[in-house]
Amino acid sequence: MRAVIESAEHAQTVYLVVISSDVIRDELNMLITQNQPTFKPITKRKGSAGQFEISEDSHALLCQTLGLNAVQ
């Protein structure tokens, strides 16, 4: 899960990431909802294969939860 978040690329107001496993996406979304239920979960990016969007606040939360330094 850490590798997925570390590979996220910042694009305007979201982070883009490739997640090849539904289980990993579900686990990351569970971390978001357990810690901040009002934050937006990871969503599939329209028109792309396997690429997902993570909002800036959710990305920062995941970095904090997983002990990573958020990339600005």
C-alpha positions as CSV (number, residue, x, y, z in Angstrom):
1,M,0.0,0.0,0.0
2,R,2.9,2.3,0.8
3,A,4.4,1.8,-2.7
4,V,1.0,2.8,-4.3
5,I,0.9,6.1,-2.4
6,E,4.6,6.8,-3.0
7,S,4.1,6.4,-6.8
8,A,1.2,8.9,-6.9
9,E,1.7,11.8,-9.3
10,H,0.3,15.2,-8.4
11,A,-2.0,16.6,-11.2
12,Q,-3.7,19.9,-10.5
13,T,-6.0,19.2,-7.6
14,V,-5.7,15.4,-7.4
15,Y,-3.1,12.7,-7.2
16,L,-3.1,10.1,-10.0
17,V,-2.0,6.5,-9.2
18,V,-2.2,3.1,-10.9
19,I,-3.7,0.5,-8.6
20,S,-3.8,-3.0,-10.0
21,S,-5.5,-4.7,-7.1
22,D,-9.1,-4.0,-5.9
23,V,-8.0,-5.3,-2.5
24,I,-5.3,-2.6,-2.1
25,R,-7.8,0.1,-3.3
26,D,-10.4,-1.1,-0.8
27,E,-7.8,-1.2,2.1
28,L,-6.7,2.4,1.3
29,N,-10.3,3.5,1.1
30,M,-10.9,1.8,4.5
31,L,-8.0,3.8,6.0
32,I,-9.6,7.0,4.7
33,T,-13.1,6.2,6.0
34,Q,-11.8,5.0,9.4
35,N,-9.7,8.2,10.0
36,Q,-11.7,10.9,8.2
37,P,-15.2,9.7,7.0
38,T,-15.9,13.0,5.3
39,F,-12.8,12.8,3.0
40,K,-13.3,11.6,-0.6
41,P,-12.4,7.9,-1.3
42,I,-10.1,6.8,-4.1
43,T,-12.1,6.9,-7.3
44,K,-11.5,5.5,-10.8
45,R,-10.4,8.1,-13.3
46,K,-12.7,8.4,-16.2
47,G,-11.3,7.3,-19.6
48,S,-8.3,5.5,-18.2
49,A,-7.3,1.9,-17.6
50,G,-6.3,1.2,-14.0
51,Q,-5.7,4.8,-13.1
52,F,-7.3,6.3,-10.0
53,E,-7.7,9.7,-8.4
54,I,-6.9,10.5,-4.8
55,S,-7.9,13.9,-3.5
56,E,-5.2,16.1,-1.9
57,D,-6.6,15.8,1.6
58,S,-7.1,12.0,1.3
59,H,-3.5,11.7,-0.1
60,A,-2.1,13.7,2.9
61,L,-4.1,11.5,5.3
62,L,-2.8,8.3,3.7
63,C,0.8,9.6,3.8
64,Q,0.3,10.5,7.5
65,T,-1.3,7.1,8.3
66,L,1.3,5.1,6.5
67,G,4.2,7.1,7.8
68,L,5.2,8.7,4.5
69,N,6.3,12.3,3.7
70,A,3.7,13.9,1.5
71,V,5.1,15.1,-1.8
72,Q,4.1,18.7,-2.6
